[in-house]
Amino acid sequence: MHELSIAMGIVKIAESETYKAGASKVECIELEIGKLAGIEFESLDFVWPLAVKNTVLEQAEKRIEVIQGQARCMDCDTLFEVEKFYDSCPVCRSNLKAIIKGKELRVKALEVV
């Protein structure tokens, strides 16, 4: 379950940024996570309370913006949505594609006090 290490990495980022801002805690954290990032959202929710215990994020509201996967076909140049990495182009059925969006995993914003 790599979601625990991901959650702990998010805590580390939040603590660093909170310290830089001269604040003591985070009221809200906004995350962007792509559907193709390999994150199980239920697992992240499960490990979150353990990861944030006794940290600046312990009382913070967590908001997650899920980024839909998007790819460009390398054969016909069609832009299309993907749910899984192995989805093929809906126009020409090619499997050659460049992933444009959906692999994101970032801390978008922190509200600190």
CORVENUR-V640439 format. One record per pair of residues at least 6 apart in sequence whose ideal C-beta (glycine too) atoms are under 6 Angstrom apart, sorted by the first residue. I is the first residue (numbers start at 1). J is the second residue. Records with the same first field share a line. If there is no record, write none. Layout:
# CORVENUR-V640439
I: J + J
This chain:
# CORVENUR-V640439
1: 43
3: 43 + 44 + 47
4: 47
7: 47 + 48 + 51
8: 51
11: 51 + 52 + 55 + 57
13: 107
14: 26 + 56 + 57 + 110
15: 56
17: 110
18: 26 + 56 + 112
21: 112
23: 112 + 113
25: 56 + 113
26: 56 + 57 + 60 + 110 + 112
27: 111 + 113
28: 60 + 61 + 111
29: 60 + 62 + 110
30: 63 + 108 + 109
31: 64
32: 65 + 67 + 104 + 106 + 108
33: 39 + 64 + 105
34: 67 + 102 + 103 + 104
35: 69 + 102
36: 69 + 102 + 103
37: 103 + 105
52: 58
67: 101 + 102 + 104
68: 81
69: 82 + 102
70: 81 + 100 + 101
71: 82 + 97 + 99 + 100
72: 79 + 98 + 100
73: 89 + 94 + 97
74: 96 + 97
75: 92 + 94 + 96
76: 91 + 92
78: 89 + 91
80: 90
88: 95
